[in-house]
Structures are given as structure tokens and as C-alpha cells.
């Protein structure tokens, strides 16, 4: 799909997570659940899975708890929102959390565009609460999972993620030289397998017989596999000294139209266009 080889997994900073208490917010999502799997492999003392969706939390807890069988690693599921300040405060303090990996966010661009206040409440206010309570409870390291849509944002979701970055950067500046968490931010683009990825949409559109919708013929994005993205998030988090924004090297950008064509071809079908009017699946450009 990407026209490149995959990243060879080797985490130099795995020791940072070993024998630590790690909280993963949004643990039931594609990024959060992969974070949980890879952190587990680092040998933490305790993993706290914090998730708003009961179904998602049940699934990731089953998976991680089963994988932790036979080890001394404690896996604790917490059902709740990052906007619940009292629950966040209690979770961080009671379990003496040392590392926070903040992946919880509303990240579907159309949904946040249609529900901007809910998006800002969850993303920005939730991040502010988690940052403040991490400082208050003595967390050692805080990593915000951000997005390339935060760069010169043109939609509410991207703006909310940039706001989240500014909350983290502000806390890092205010605590500079004092005994507070090492804050860092990791930005990446479209992750295959994540709920915000365009790939599941394309596959679904192909299954339904098309059309496959693309915003514009020249639009391109950076893509990674979820395993690659999470590996680099953990690596960046282990390198952070405080206040950095890490941008992942995601290879060369891929045109969305090219990706759509690859998805159609991978299903054994052909694209219906001017050059091939009898093709199977139509490509439809719907505008930015």
C-alpha cells in the first residue's frame, strides 16, 4: 500500500517503561491498544488502561490481561473520561502513576466538525485536566499523542489538537527547572488500522460496490502502520528531556487517489474512469 518496506522494530528506550506504572488514556482505541501491547512487552510493573468506551475497554483488557498471564505485571481497567477530574486525580495518586501516554481524543474530522464543543471539551479540557493532575501527583513522564493535522489546522479537530499541544508546551515551560514531568508531544499522520484512518473507509466503499470517495486529485498524506507509529511514540517518549515536539519520519507522502486505486486493485477489481469505462469501482472526487 505504501510502496516502502516496514520499520524494523527495535526499542532502545524500553528500559524507561520497565518496572514502571504506566497509564494509557484511550487504551481501547487502535493507537491505545497497540501502546498497551508494546508497553507490556517492556515489562512494566503495572499498566492502567483508561478508556471511555465500555466495549473497547473490555476488549483491550481481555487481550492485555491474557498476554500478561504468567508475569507479575498488573493490568487494571478504568472506565471513565479524561474530563472527569476527580477520577483522574484518584487514579493517578492511588496507583502512583509514573508514565502517562495520552492517546484519548476525538479524532474523526467530520464528527468533530459537526460537534465542535464536544470535541474541544474532550480533547482540550481533557488534556488540561490530565496535565494538571499529572503535575500534582508526581508523574515522571507525559507523552501527548498528537496529529499532523495540528500543523496550520483548517478544521476543528486539527485546531483542538494544536490547542492540546499548547497546553502541554505551556505546562512544560512553566515547570522548566523544577521537579515536574518531562512533557513531550509526538505528531504523526494517517495510521493504518486506527479509527481515524481513511483506509477502512475505502475498504468499506469497495465492499459496497463503490464509489470510492477522494477529496481532491492532488491531495497527499503521510501514512504508517499502527505498529510503526506506536513503536516510534515509545521511542520518542524515552528520548524526551521536556517540551519537545517529535515529528515521525513517515517516508514519502502518498497521494490519496493512488492509495484508493491500490485498495481497489488489491480487491481484485478495476477502477472505472474515462480510460476504463467498464471498470468495477468508480472513483469520485468530492472536494476538500
Buried (B, 14 or more C-beta within 10 A) or exposed (E): EBEEEEBEEEBEBBEBBEEBBBBBBBBBBBBBBBBBBBBBBBBBBBBBBBBBBEEBBBBBBEBBBEBBEEEEBBBBBBBBBBBBBEBBBBBBEEBEBBBBBBBBBBBBBEBBEEBBEEBBBBBBBBBBBBBBBBBEBBBBBBBBBBBBBBBEBEBBBBBBBBBBBBBBBBBBEEBEEEEBBBBBBBBBBBBBBBEBBBBBEBBEBBEEEBBBBBEEEEEBBBBBBBBBBBBBBBBBBBBBEBBBBBBBEBBEEBBBBEBBBBBBEEBEBBBBEEEEEEBBBBBEBEEE
